[in-house]
Amino acid sequence: MKINTDPIFSYTPIPEEVKEKMLGFSMPENIPLSFDELSYLTLSYYGFDGNTHVGEMIVNKEVAADVVDIFKEIYEKNILLIK
């Protein structure tokens, strides 16, 4: 999805509508993992087309802040390369 706004770098608990999409697919119903152990990330990135896009990622909540920081740093370094 292309965006024309400020970059987004956030993490939250997984929204209910995302949980519903995950169940039985990327989140098998019979594994011993709880949604409470995970975080939903929303991240801006530069696509191969040179435009800013927003993506989603699910990670263990203990590393969510670090992953967001890494993506933000990569995004900011790419701004310098693109300009």
Buried (B, 14 or more C-beta within 10 A) or exposed (E): EEEEEEBBBEBEEBEEEBBEEBEEEEBEEEEEEEBEEBBBBBBBBBEEEEEBBBEEBBBEBEEBEEBBEEBBEEBEEBEEEEE
